[in-house]
Amino acid sequence: MDLLVCTPTPHATESLLGFVLRTSDENGYETPWHVFDVAGITPDTMRTVGLDVVKLAAILGKDPEQLQHNAYSHESAGHSVVTLLGKTIRPKQLRLARPQLCPQCIVEKGFIEAHFDLTDFIACPDHGCSLLTTCPACDRPLTWFRPGLPECRCGHALRTATLPRAPDSGARPVAALTPVAPPEP
């Protein structure tokens, strides 16, 4: 299996699909389809909790354990458990088909936080703004299949989006749901 030219390491609190998008962008691909194709990951499994981190790790030259923390499912007592950053959750709590993000976080951190993959997240706990779910230029829902973290398929720079403040009632539960990162080695 071929290795990608740029093989970043995921951040401790990074979304797995966001990591694939960032990897795609760093390798100069137009969309993550190319990363999945090189890894032998089929499109039908891409948006599921069973995204194969072993295949992904192989094209990155990484140990699968380096990606397992960011994976959406783990084996436990012989069966698959759905998780987000090591916390067990229900599958319906994940928002894998339609991403949401905070443009300010992407500018400041350079990645998409995993907690934005949760359906219950409606606001950024760091900036108190509502999350971006559609492109302000073309008004289409965001997708993981775009040129890069801060860019829509239409070419609009998402980092320039101005988002309204989230209602106070929405910001408090969001902060309570923020997953805790594992200790750094």
Rosetta blueprint (number, residue, H / E / L):
1 M L
2 D L
3 L L
4 L L
5 V L
6 C L
7 T L
8 P L
9 T L
10 P L
11 H L
12 A L
13 T L
14 E E
15 S L
16 L H
17 L H
18 G H
19 F H
20 V H
21 L H
22 R H
23 T H
24 S H
25 D H
26 E H
27 N L
28 G L
29 Y L
30 E L
31 T L
32 P L
33 W H
34 H H
35 V H
36 F H
37 D H
38 V H
39 A H
40 G L
41 I L
42 T L
43 P H
44 D H
45 T H
46 M H
47 R L
48 T L
49 V L
50 G L
51 L L
52 D L
53 V H
54 V H
55 K H
56 L H
57 A H
58 A H
59 I H
60 L H
61 G L
62 K L
63 D L
64 P L
65 E H
66 Q H
67 L H
68 Q H
69 H L
70 N L
71 A L
72 Y L
73 S E
74 H E
75 E E
76 S E
77 A L
78 G L
79 H E
80 S E
81 V E
82 V E
83 T E
84 L E
85 L L
86 G L
87 K E
88 T E
89 I L
90 R L
91 P H
92 K H
93 Q H
94 L E
95 R L
96 L L
97 A L
98 R L
99 P L
100 Q L
101 L E
102 C L
103 P H
104 Q H
105 C H
106 I H
107 V H
108 E H
109 K H
110 G L
111 F L
112 I L
113 E E
114 A H
115 H H
116 F H
117 D H
118 L E
119 T L
120 D L
121 F L
122 I L
123 A E
124 C L
125 P L
126 D L
127 H L
128 G L
129 C E
130 S E
131 L L
132 L E
133 T L
134 T E
135 C L
136 P L
137 A L
138 C L
139 D L
140 R L
141 P E
142 L L
143 T L
144 W L
145 F L
146 R L
147 P L
148 G E
149 L L
150 P L
151 E E
152 C L
153 R L
154 C L
155 G L
156 H L
157 A E
158 L H
159 R H
160 T H
161 A L
162 T L
163 L L
164 P L
165 R E
166 A L
167 P L
168 D H
169 S H
170 G H
171 A H
172 R H
173 P H
174 V H
175 A H
176 A H
177 L H
178 T L
179 P L
180 V L
181 A L
182 P L
183 P L
184 E L
185 P L
